[in-house]
């Protein structure tokens, strides 16, 4: 209410209309007559963002996410003078960072950062950066010690381990296809066999088992050999391998039950359901065994499944749709499945007509994959654009409540893009603009912004409030050619934040001001003084990160590591420091001062799109 009174007072004085009208010299008829969203309306998630000059006004790819799971345009170039540990599937010509990615970086530092990098992160921007870093063909880091590197290098193990742990099944398999034999390294060979099992390549997995069982003592190879023998109808060989494993202390009750089931005749298999005991961890070997035996994976087993197993089940057409949907939902929550791919799973889920007819009645607290799939299908099937907009608005609200509005926006990007901007949808224009920003359609987002601008020109207080709230996002997104920077609008935006309690106002102001400065804008001193006064009056300085002292010793150490690496232009190492700084919470929960340093460092390295992407993720996830 207080905010509406403020807006109405400014409207009555003509202040906002005059300022916004001067800042946005775009004809109203131009906005209303727009039928498409321009070149950005194509595929919004790219492996590599377009290069942009390091200027605050430069348009840049926003939220450059991890490669889609069905990405097929990776070009593999032959390697000539690189050691095996530096081999990858991306070169500088097709999306990699180039052969000098690790130049001047210390071997121990890089390997340690990569080994300890967070495996689960909600940021699609960071996931995209980390995929490119681990997949790039580049000389291995040596640093001052000139550490010798072989194909069993800890650096190679760290790269493959990261890809495996983050569920990048397609990419880690492609890496193994380009590497020489790793049979001397039992752990890397085991990962290779597990990836083959998840990709339903039992032939390769069994071939590896035959050789590895003679060279390594890992009980895994006996278990895999037992499965291979059972699949080849060699019951005696399977029993022998399992007996040996048990004698060595390697009992696996689930695998025992599945192999026993495989030994039955086809008639008896159909008539009898094996009693499958839930394992402590649902391993790739278990999933492959159940698939080969024709046994469904019990849904409860997903509770103990690592990311790469969830990813594999979600994309396995032989699995039941309900199981795939549940696995996909979990994998996406862990960052192991692209949001677009989860949207495609929602699209093929079984939703009956009765459920679709009552979609708007789904309780907000129902976060089940089936509820999300129902909303998705209802939005996609709606022939009435107004109803489609209502569905999208509801999905965005649900995304905000779960802390993943960016993921929801990327799942529904194509649906949101299908809505032609029109004044009739003014009340949802701000939501649709945010959804398109998250989907990397800045032109489309600006089109909805202009709808609000036109409504604000008629002294519509609600439209004006939404317009002001969107303005910082447009600045961070780099849409300044159509939504120019204005000190007056900055002042109006800050005044509009007075409706929030002291602590929240400080948090919102600090986040926007620090990010804008990190992107090259100068925030006048009076804003910082006012922010300090509000924080002091509400005793919220320590909680918001207003002072450097509120950064923990660990955060300060990480920030200094990032700052030094970026200043020395050590690109690959800097990205690993960014991952360490963000941790598993991602940009939304990162201290504003630390996040600003991350954005500033990425800008200095020429990663403008990624810098903007992380900033936007933080703002959107915090309801800004």
Secondary structure as a PSIPRED ss2 file (coil, helix, strand):
# PSIPRED VFORMAT (PSIPRED V4.0)

   1 X C   1.000  0.000  0.000
   2 X H   0.000  1.000  0.000
   3 X H   0.000  1.000  0.000
   4 X H   0.000  1.000  0.000
   5 X H   0.000  1.000  0.000
   6 X H   0.000  1.000  0.000
   7 X H   0.000  1.000  0.000
   8 X H   0.000  1.000  0.000
   9 X H   0.000  1.000  0.000
  10 X H   0.000  1.000  0.000
  11 X H   0.000  1.000  0.000
  12 X H   0.000  1.000  0.000
  13 X H   0.000  1.000  0.000
  14 X C   1.000  0.000  0.000
  15 X H   0.000  1.000  0.000
  16 X H   0.000  1.000  0.000
  17 X H   0.000  1.000  0.000
  18 X H   0.000  1.000  0.000
  19 X H   0.000  1.000  0.000
  20 X H   0.000  1.000  0.000
  21 X H   0.000  1.000  0.000
  22 X H   0.000  1.000  0.000
  23 X H   0.000  1.000  0.000
  24 X C   1.000  0.000  0.000
  25 X C   1.000  0.000  0.000
  26 X C   1.000  0.000  0.000
  27 X C   1.000  0.000  0.000
  28 X H   0.000  1.000  0.000
  29 X H   0.000  1.000  0.000
  30 X H   0.000  1.000  0.000
  31 X H   0.000  1.000  0.000
  32 X H   0.000  1.000  0.000
  33 X C   1.000  0.000  0.000
  34 X C   1.000  0.000  0.000
  35 X C   1.000  0.000  0.000
  36 X C   1.000  0.000  0.000
  37 X C   1.000  0.000  0.000
  38 X C   1.000  0.000  0.000
  39 X H   0.000  1.000  0.000
  40 X H   0.000  1.000  0.000
  41 X H   0.000  1.000  0.000
  42 X C   1.000  0.000  0.000
  43 X C   1.000  0.000  0.000
  44 X C   1.000  0.000  0.000
  45 X C   1.000  0.000  0.000
  46 X C   1.000  0.000  0.000
  47 X C   1.000  0.000  0.000
  48 X C   1.000  0.000  0.000
  49 X C   1.000  0.000  0.000
  50 X C   1.000  0.000  0.000
  51 X C   1.000  0.000  0.000
  52 X C   1.000  0.000  0.000
  53 X C   1.000  0.000  0.000
  54 X C   1.000  0.000  0.000
  55 X C   1.000  0.000  0.000
  56 X C   1.000  0.000  0.000
  57 X C   1.000  0.000  0.000
  58 X C   1.000  0.000  0.000
  59 X C   1.000  0.000  0.000
  60 X C   1.000  0.000  0.000
  61 X C   1.000  0.000  0.000
  62 X C   1.000  0.000  0.000
  63 X C   1.000  0.000  0.000
  64 X C   1.000  0.000  0.000
  65 X C   1.000  0.000  0.000
  66 X C   1.000  0.000  0.000
  67 X C   1.000  0.000  0.000
  68 X C   1.000  0.000  0.000
  69 X C   1.000  0.000  0.000
  70 X C   1.000  0.000  0.000
  71 X C   1.000  0.000  0.000
  72 X C   1.000  0.000  0.000
  73 X C   1.000  0.000  0.000
  74 X C   1.000  0.000  0.000
  75 X C   1.000  0.000  0.000
  76 X C   1.000  0.000  0.000
  77 X C   1.000  0.000  0.000
  78 X C   1.000  0.000  0.000
  79 X C   1.000  0.000  0.000
  80 X C   1.000  0.000  0.000
  81 X C   1.000  0.000  0.000
  82 X C   1.000  0.000  0.000
  83 X C   1.000  0.000  0.000
  84 X H   0.000  1.000  0.000
  85 X H   0.000  1.000  0.000
  86 X H   0.000  1.000  0.000
  87 X C   1.000  0.000  0.000
  88 X C   1.000  0.000  0.000
  89 X C   1.000  0.000  0.000
  90 X E   0.000  0.000  1.000
  91 X C   1.000  0.000  0.000
  92 X H   0.000  1.000  0.000
  93 X H   0.000  1.000  0.000
  94 X H   0.000  1.000  0.000
  95 X C   1.000  0.000  0.000
  96 X C   1.000  0.000  0.000
  97 X C   1.000  0.000  0.000
  98 X C   1.000  0.000  0.000
  99 X C   1.000  0.000  0.000
 100 X C   1.000  0.000  0.000
 101 X C   1.000  0.000  0.000
 102 X C   1.000  0.000  0.000
 103 X C   1.000  0.000  0.000
 104 X C   1.000  0.000  0.000
 105 X C   1.000  0.000  0.000
 106 X C   1.000  0.000  0.000
 107 X H   0.000  1.000  0.000
 108 X H   0.000  1.000  0.000
 109 X H   0.000  1.000  0.000
 110 X H   0.000  1.000  0.000
 111 X H   0.000  1.000  0.000
 112 X H   0.000  1.000  0.000
 113 X H   0.000  1.000  0.000
 114 X H   0.000  1.000  0.000
 115 X H   0.000  1.000  0.000
 116 X H   0.000  1.000  0.000
 117 X C   1.000  0.000  0.000
 118 X C   1.000  0.000  0.000
 119 X C   1.000  0.000  0.000
 120 X C   1.000  0.000  0.000
 121 X C   1.000  0.000  0.000
 122 X C   1.000  0.000  0.000
 123 X C   1.000  0.000  0.000
 124 X H   0.000  1.000  0.000
 125 X H   0.000  1.000  0.000
 126 X H   0.000  1.000  0.000
 127 X H   0.000  1.000  0.000
 128 X H   0.000  1.000  0.000
 129 X H   0.000  1.000  0.000
 130 X H   0.000  1.000  0.000
 131 X H   0.000  1.000  0.000
 132 X H   0.000  1.000  0.000
 133 X H   0.000  1.000  0.000
 134 X H   0.000  1.000  0.000
 135 X H   0.000  1.000  0.000
 136 X E   0.000  0.000  1.000
 137 X C   1.000  0.000  0.000
 138 X C   1.000  0.000  0.000
 139 X C   1.000  0.000  0.000
 140 X C   1.000  0.000  0.000
 141 X C   1.000  0.000  0.000
 142 X C   1.000  0.000  0.000
 143 X H   0.000  1.000  0.000
 144 X H   0.000  1.000  0.000
 145 X H   0.000  1.000  0.000
 146 X C   1.000  0.000  0.000
 147 X C   1.000  0.000  0.000
 148 X C   1.000  0.000  0.000
 149 X C   1.000  0.000  0.000
 150 X C   1.000  0.000  0.000
 151 X C   1.000  0.000  0.000
 152 X C   1.000  0.000  0.000
 153 X C   1.000  0.000  0.000
 154 X H   0.000  1.000  0.000
 155 X H   0.000  1.000  0.000
 156 X H   0.000  1.000  0.000
 157 X H   0.000  1.000  0.000
 158 X H   0.000  1.000  0.000
 159 X H   0.000  1.000  0.000
 160 X H   0.000  1.000  0.000
 161 X H   0.000  1.000  0.000
 162 X H   0.000  1.000  0.000
 163 X H   0.000  1.000  0.000
 164 X H   0.000  1.000  0.000
 165 X H   0.000  1.000  0.000
 166 X C   1.000  0.000  0.000
 167 X C   1.000  0.000  0.000
 168 X C   1.000  0.000  0.000
 169 X H   0.000  1.000  0.000
 170 X H   0.000  1.000  0.000
 171 X H   0.000  1.000  0.000
 172 X H   0.000  1.000  0.000
 173 X H   0.000  1.000  0.000
 174 X H   0.000  1.000  0.000
 175 X H   0.000  1.000  0.000
 176 X H   0.000  1.000  0.000
 177 X H   0.000  1.000  0.000
 178 X H   0.000  1.000  0.000
 179 X C   1.000  0.000  0.000
 180 X C   1.000  0.000  0.000
 181 X C   1.000  0.000  0.000
 182 X C   1.000  0.000  0.000
 183 X C   1.000  0.000  0.000
 184 X C   1.000  0.000  0.000
 185 X C   1.000  0.000  0.000
 186 X H   0.000  1.000  0.000
 187 X H   0.000  1.000  0.000
 188 X H   0.000  1.000  0.000
 189 X H   0.000  1.000  0.000
 190 X H   0.000  1.000  0.000
 191 X H   0.000  1.000  0.000
 192 X H   0.000  1.000  0.000
 193 X H   0.000  1.000  0.000
 194 X H   0.000  1.000  0.000
 195 X H   0.000  1.000  0.000
 196 X H   0.000  1.000  0.000
 197 X H   0.000  1.000  0.000
 198 X H   0.000  1.000  0.000
 199 X C   1.000  0.000  0.000
 200 X C   1.000  0.000  0.000
 201 X C   1.000  0.000  0.000
 202 X H   0.000  1.000  0.000
 203 X H   0.000  1.000  0.000
 204 X H   0.000  1.000  0.000
 205 X H   0.000  1.000  0.000
 206 X H   0.000  1.000  0.000
 207 X H   0.000  1.000  0.000
 208 X H   0.000  1.000  0.000
 209 X H   0.000  1.000  0.000
 210 X H   0.000  1.000  0.000
 211 X H   0.000  1.000  0.000
 212 X H   0.000  1.000  0.000
 213 X H   0.000  1.000  0.000
 214 X H   0.000  1.000  0.000
 215 X H   0.000  1.000  0.000
 216 X C   1.000  0.000  0.000
 217 X C   1.000  0.000  0.000
 218 X C   1.000  0.000  0.000
 219 X H   0.000  1.000  0.000
 220 X H   0.000  1.000  0.000
 221 X H   0.000  1.000  0.000
 222 X H   0.000  1.000  0.000
 223 X H   0.000  1.000  0.000
 224 X H   0.000  1.000  0.000
 225 X H   0.000  1.000  0.000
 226 X H   0.000  1.000  0.000
 227 X H   0.000  1.000  0.000
 228 X H   0.000  1.000  0.000
 229 X H   0.000  1.000  0.000
 230 X H   0.000  1.000  0.000
 231 X H   0.000  1.000  0.000
 232 X C   1.000  0.000  0.000
 233 X C   1.000  0.000  0.000
 234 X C   1.000  0.000  0.000
 235 X H   0.000  1.000  0.000
 236 X H   0.000  1.000  0.000
 237 X H   0.000  1.000  0.000
 238 X H   0.000  1.000  0.000
 239 X H   0.000  1.000  0.000
 240 X H   0.000  1.000  0.000
 241 X H   0.000  1.000  0.000
 242 X H   0.000  1.000  0.000
 243 X H   0.000  1.000  0.000
 244 X H   0.000  1.000  0.000
 245 X H   0.000  1.000  0.000
 246 X H   0.000  1.000  0.000
 247 X H   0.000  1.000  0.000
 248 X C   1.000  0.000  0.000
 249 X C   1.000  0.000  0.000
 250 X C   1.000  0.000  0.000
 251 X C   1.000  0.000  0.000
 252 X C   1.000  0.000  0.000
 253 X H   0.000  1.000  0.000
 254 X H   0.000  1.000  0.000
 255 X H   0.000  1.000  0.000
 256 X H   0.000  1.000  0.000
 257 X H   0.000  1.000  0.000
 258 X H   0.000  1.000  0.000
 259 X H   0.000  1.000  0.000
 260 X H   0.000  1.000  0.000
 261 X H   0.000  1.000  0.000
 262 X H   0.000  1.000  0.000
 263 X C   1.000  0.000  0.000
 264 X C   1.000  0.000  0.000
 265 X C   1.000  0.000  0.000
 266 X H   0.000  1.000  0.000
 267 X H   0.000  1.000  0.000
 268 X H   0.000  1.000  0.000
 269 X H   0.000  1.000  0.000
 270 X H   0.000  1.000  0.000
 271 X H   0.000  1.000  0.000
 272 X C   1.000  0.000  0.000
 273 X C   1.000  0.000  0.000
 274 X C   1.000  0.000  0.000
 275 X C   1.000  0.000  0.000
 276 X C   1.000  0.000  0.000
 277 X C   1.000  0.000  0.000
 278 X C   1.000  0.000  0.000
 279 X C   1.000  0.000  0.000
 280 X C   1.000  0.000  0.000
 281 X C   1.000  0.000  0.000
 282 X E   0.000  0.000  1.000
 283 X C   1.000  0.000  0.000
 284 X H   0.000  1.000  0.000
 285 X H   0.000  1.000  0.000
 286 X H   0.000  1.000  0.000
 287 X H   0.000  1.000  0.000
 288 X H   0.000  1.000  0.000
 289 X H   0.000  1.000  0.000
 290 X H   0.000  1.000  0.000
 291 X H   0.000  1.000  0.000
 292 X H   0.000  1.000  0.000
 293 X H   0.000  1.000  0.000
 294 X C   1.000  0.000  0.000
 295 X C   1.000  0.000  0.000
 296 X C   1.000  0.000  0.000
 297 X C   1.000  0.000  0.000
 298 X C   1.000  0.000  0.000
 299 X H   0.000  1.000  0.000
 300 X H   0.000  1.000  0.000
 301 X H   0.000  1.000  0.000
 302 X H   0.000  1.000  0.000
 303 X H   0.000  1.000  0.000
 304 X H   0.000  1.000  0.000
 305 X E   0.000  0.000  1.000
 306 X C   1.000  0.000  0.000
 307 X H   0.000  1.000  0.000
 308 X H   0.000  1.000  0.000
 309 X H   0.000  1.000  0.000
 310 X H   0.000  1.000  0.000
 311 X H   0.000  1.000  0.000
 312 X H   0.000  1.000  0.000
 313 X H   0.000  1.000  0.000
 314 X H   0.000  1.000  0.000
 315 X C   1.000  0.000  0.000
 316 X C   1.000  0.000  0.000
 317 X C   1.000  0.000  0.000
 318 X C   1.000  0.000  0.000
 319 X C   1.000  0.000  0.000
 320 X C   1.000  0.000  0.000
 321 X H   0.000  1.000  0.000
 322 X H   0.000  1.000  0.000
 323 X H   0.000  1.000  0.000
 324 X H   0.000  1.000  0.000
 325 X H   0.000  1.000  0.000
 326 X H   0.000  1.000  0.000
 327 X H   0.000  1.000  0.000
 328 X H   0.000  1.000  0.000
 329 X H   0.000  1.000  0.000
 330 X H   0.000  1.000  0.000
 331 X H   0.000  1.000  0.000
 332 X H   0.000  1.000  0.000
 333 X H   0.000  1.000  0.000
 334 X C   1.000  0.000  0.000
 335 X C   1.000  0.000  0.000
 336 X C   1.000  0.000  0.000
 337 X C   1.000  0.000  0.000
 338 X C   1.000  0.000  0.000
 339 X H   0.000  1.000  0.000
 340 X H   0.000  1.000  0.000
 341 X H   0.000  1.000  0.000
 342 X H   0.000  1.000  0.000
 343 X H   0.000  1.000  0.000
 344 X H   0.000  1.000  0.000
 345 X H   0.000  1.000  0.000
 346 X H   0.000  1.000  0.000
 347 X H   0.000  1.000  0.000
 348 X H   0.000  1.000  0.000
 349 X C   1.000  0.000  0.000
 350 X C   1.000  0.000  0.000
 351 X C   1.000  0.000  0.000
 352 X C   1.000  0.000  0.000
 353 X H   0.000  1.000  0.000
 354 X H   0.000  1.000  0.000
 355 X H   0.000  1.000  0.000
 356 X H   0.000  1.000  0.000
 357 X H   0.000  1.000  0.000
 358 X C   1.000  0.000  0.000
 359 X H   0.000  1.000  0.000
 360 X H   0.000  1.000  0.000
 361 X H   0.000  1.000  0.000
 362 X C   1.000  0.000  0.000
 363 X C   1.000  0.000  0.000
 364 X C   1.000  0.000  0.000
 365 X C   1.000  0.000  0.000
 366 X C   1.000  0.000  0.000
 367 X C   1.000  0.000  0.000
 368 X C   1.000  0.000  0.000
 369 X H   0.000  1.000  0.000
 370 X H   0.000  1.000  0.000
 371 X H   0.000  1.000  0.000
 372 X H   0.000  1.000  0.000
 373 X H   0.000  1.000  0.000
 374 X H   0.000  1.000  0.000
 375 X H   0.000  1.000  0.000
 376 X H   0.000  1.000  0.000
 377 X H   0.000  1.000  0.000
 378 X H   0.000  1.000  0.000
 379 X H   0.000  1.000  0.000
 380 X H   0.000  1.000  0.000
 381 X H   0.000  1.000  0.000
 382 X C   1.000  0.000  0.000
 383 X C   1.000  0.000  0.000
 384 X C   1.000  0.000  0.000
 385 X H   0.000  1.000  0.000
 386 X H   0.000  1.000  0.000
 387 X H   0.000  1.000  0.000
 388 X H   0.000  1.000  0.000
 389 X H   0.000  1.000  0.000
 390 X H   0.000  1.000  0.000
 391 X H   0.000  1.000  0.000
 392 X H   0.000  1.000  0.000
 393 X H   0.000  1.000  0.000
 394 X H   0.000  1.000  0.000
 395 X H   0.000  1.000  0.000
 396 X H   0.000  1.000  0.000
 397 X H   0.000  1.000  0.000
 398 X H   0.000  1.000  0.000
 399 X H   0.000  1.000  0.000
 400 X H   0.000  1.000  0.000
 401 X H   0.000  1.000  0.000
 402 X H   0.000  1.000  0.000
 403 X C   1.000  0.000  0.000
 404 X C   1.000  0.000  0.000
 405 X H   0.000  1.000  0.000
 406 X H   0.000  1.000  0.000
 407 X H   0.000  1.000  0.000
 408 X H   0.000  1.000  0.000
 409 X H   0.000  1.000  0.000
 410 X H   0.000  1.000  0.000
 411 X H   0.000  1.000  0.000
 412 X C   1.000  0.000  0.000
 413 X H   0.000  1.000  0.000
 414 X H   0.000  1.000  0.000
 415 X H   0.000  1.000  0.000
 416 X H   0.000  1.000  0.000
 417 X H   0.000  1.000  0.000
 418 X C   1.000  0.000  0.000
 419 X C   1.000  0.000  0.000
 420 X C   1.000  0.000  0.000
 421 X C   1.000  0.000  0.000
 422 X C   1.000  0.000  0.000
 423 X H   0.000  1.000  0.000
 424 X H   0.000  1.000  0.000
 425 X H   0.000  1.000  0.000
 426 X H   0.000  1.000  0.000
 427 X H   0.000  1.000  0.000
 428 X H   0.000  1.000  0.000
 429 X H   0.000  1.000  0.000
 430 X H   0.000  1.000  0.000
 431 X H   0.000  1.000  0.000
 432 X H   0.000  1.000  0.000
 433 X H   0.000  1.000  0.000
 434 X H   0.000  1.000  0.000
 435 X H   0.000  1.000  0.000
 436 X H   0.000  1.000  0.000
 437 X H   0.000  1.000  0.000
 438 X H   0.000  1.000  0.000
 439 X C   1.000  0.000  0.000
 440 X C   1.000  0.000  0.000
 441 X C   1.000  0.000  0.000
 442 X H   0.000  1.000  0.000
 443 X H   0.000  1.000  0.000
 444 X H   0.000  1.000  0.000
 445 X H   0.000  1.000  0.000
 446 X H   0.000  1.000  0.000
 447 X H   0.000  1.000  0.000
 448 X H   0.000  1.000  0.000
 449 X H   0.000  1.000  0.000
 450 X H   0.000  1.000  0.000
 451 X H   0.000  1.000  0.000
 452 X H   0.000  1.000  0.000
 453 X H   0.000  1.000  0.000
 454 X H   0.000  1.000  0.000
 455 X H   0.000  1.000  0.000
 456 X H   0.000  1.000  0.000
 457 X C   1.000  0.000  0.000
 458 X C   1.000  0.000  0.000
 459 X C   1.000  0.000  0.000
 460 X C   1.000  0.000  0.000
 461 X H   0.000  1.000  0.000
 462 X H   0.000  1.000  0.000
 463 X H   0.000  1.000  0.000
 464 X H   0.000  1.000  0.000
 465 X H   0.000  1.000  0.000
 466 X H   0.000  1.000  0.000
 467 X H   0.000  1.000  0.000
 468 X H   0.000  1.000  0.000
 469 X H   0.000  1.000  0.000
 470 X H   0.000  1.000  0.000
 471 X H   0.000  1.000  0.000
 472 X H   0.000  1.000  0.000
 473 X H   0.000  1.000  0.000
 474 X H   0.000  1.000  0.000
 475 X H   0.000  1.000  0.000
 476 X H   0.000  1.000  0.000
 477 X H   0.000  1.000  0.000
 478 X C   1.000  0.000  0.000
 479 X C   1.000  0.000  0.000
 480 X C   1.000  0.000  0.000
 481 X C   1.000  0.000  0.000
 482 X C   1.000  0.000  0.000
 483 X C   1.000  0.000  0.000
 484 X C   1.000  0.000  0.000
 485 X C   1.000  0.000  0.000
 486 X C   1.000  0.000  0.000
 487 X H   0.000  1.000  0.000
 488 X H   0.000  1.000  0.000
 489 X H   0.000  1.000  0.000
 490 X H   0.000  1.000  0.000
 491 X H   0.000  1.000  0.000
 492 X H   0.000  1.000  0.000
 493 X H   0.000  1.000  0.000
 494 X H   0.000  1.000  0.000
 495 X H   0.000  1.000  0.000
 496 X H   0.000  1.000  0.000
 497 X H   0.000  1.000  0.000
 498 X H   0.000  1.000  0.000
 499 X H   0.000  1.000  0.000
 500 X C   1.000  0.000  0.000
 501 X C   1.000  0.000  0.000
 502 X H   0.000  1.000  0.000
 503 X H   0.000  1.000  0.000
 504 X H   0.000  1.000  0.000
 505 X H   0.000  1.000  0.000
 506 X H   0.000  1.000  0.000
 507 X H   0.000  1.000  0.000
 508 X H   0.000  1.000  0.000
 509 X H   0.000  1.000  0.000
 510 X H   0.000  1.000  0.000
 511 X H   0.000  1.000  0.000
 512 X H   0.000  1.000  0.000
 513 X H   0.000  1.000  0.000
 514 X H   0.000  1.000  0.000
 515 X H   0.000  1.000  0.000
 516 X H   0.000  1.000  0.000
 517 X H   0.000  1.000  0.000
 518 X H   0.000  1.000  0.000
 519 X C   1.000  0.000  0.000
 520 X C   1.000  0.000  0.000
 521 X C   1.000  0.000  0.000
 522 X C   1.000  0.000  0.000
 523 X C   1.000  0.000  0.000
 524 X C   1.000  0.000  0.000
 525 X H   0.000  1.000  0.000
 526 X H   0.000  1.000  0.000
 527 X H   0.000  1.000  0.000
 528 X H   0.000  1.000  0.000
 529 X H   0.000  1.000  0.000
 530 X H   0.000  1.000  0.000
 531 X H   0.000  1.000  0.000
 532 X H   0.000  1.000  0.000
 533 X H   0.000  1.000  0.000
 534 X H   0.000  1.000  0.000
 535 X H   0.000  1.000  0.000
 536 X H   0.000  1.000  0.000
 537 X H   0.000  1.000  0.000
 538 X H   0.000  1.000  0.000
 539 X C   1.000  0.000  0.000
 540 X C   1.000  0.000  0.000
 541 X H   0.000  1.000  0.000
 542 X H   0.000  1.000  0.000
 543 X H   0.000  1.000  0.000
 544 X H   0.000  1.000  0.000
 545 X C   1.000  0.000  0.000
 546 X C   1.000  0.000  0.000
 547 X C   1.000  0.000  0.000
 548 X H   0.000  1.000  0.000
 549 X H   0.000  1.000  0.000
 550 X H   0.000  1.000  0.000
 551 X C   1.000  0.000  0.000
 552 X C   1.000  0.000  0.000
 553 X H   0.000  1.000  0.000
 554 X H   0.000  1.000  0.000
 555 X H   0.000  1.000  0.000
 556 X H   0.000  1.000  0.000
 557 X H   0.000  1.000  0.000
 558 X H   0.000  1.000  0.000
 559 X H   0.000  1.000  0.000
 560 X H   0.000  1.000  0.000
 561 X H   0.000  1.000  0.000
 562 X H   0.000  1.000  0.000
 563 X H   0.000  1.000  0.000
 564 X H   0.000  1.000  0.000
 565 X H   0.000  1.000  0.000
 566 X H   0.000  1.000  0.000
 567 X H   0.000  1.000  0.000
 568 X C   1.000  0.000  0.000
 569 X C   1.000  0.000  0.000
 570 X C   1.000  0.000  0.000
 571 X H   0.000  1.000  0.000
 572 X H   0.000  1.000  0.000
 573 X H   0.000  1.000  0.000
 574 X H   0.000  1.000  0.000
 575 X H   0.000  1.000  0.000
 576 X H   0.000  1.000  0.000
 577 X H   0.000  1.000  0.000
 578 X H   0.000  1.000  0.000
 579 X H   0.000  1.000  0.000
 580 X H   0.000  1.000  0.000
 581 X H   0.000  1.000  0.000
 582 X H   0.000  1.000  0.000
 583 X C   1.000  0.000  0.000
 584 X C   1.000  0.000  0.000
 585 X C   1.000  0.000  0.000
 586 X C   1.000  0.000  0.000
 587 X H   0.000  1.000  0.000
 588 X H   0.000  1.000  0.000
 589 X H   0.000  1.000  0.000
 590 X C   1.000  0.000  0.000
 591 X C   1.000  0.000  0.000
 592 X H   0.000  1.000  0.000
 593 X H   0.000  1.000  0.000
 594 X H   0.000  1.000  0.000
 595 X H   0.000  1.000  0.000
 596 X H   0.000  1.000  0.000
 597 X H   0.000  1.000  0.000
 598 X H   0.000  1.000  0.000
 599 X H   0.000  1.000  0.000
 600 X H   0.000  1.000  0.000
 601 X H   0.000  1.000  0.000
 602 X H   0.000  1.000  0.000
 603 X H   0.000  1.000  0.000
 604 X H   0.000  1.000  0.000
 605 X C   1.000  0.000  0.000
 606 X C   1.000  0.000  0.000
 607 X C   1.000  0.000  0.000
 608 X H   0.000  1.000  0.000
 609 X H   0.000  1.000  0.000
 610 X H   0.000  1.000  0.000
 611 X H   0.000  1.000  0.000
 612 X H   0.000  1.000  0.000
 613 X H   0.000  1.000  0.000
 614 X H   0.000  1.000  0.000
 615 X H   0.000  1.000  0.000
 616 X H   0.000  1.000  0.000
 617 X H   0.000  1.000  0.000
 618 X H   0.000  1.000  0.000
 619 X H   0.000  1.000  0.000
 620 X H   0.000  1.000  0.000
 621 X H   0.000  1.000  0.000
 622 X C   1.000  0.000  0.000
 623 X C   1.000  0.000  0.000
 624 X C   1.000  0.000  0.000
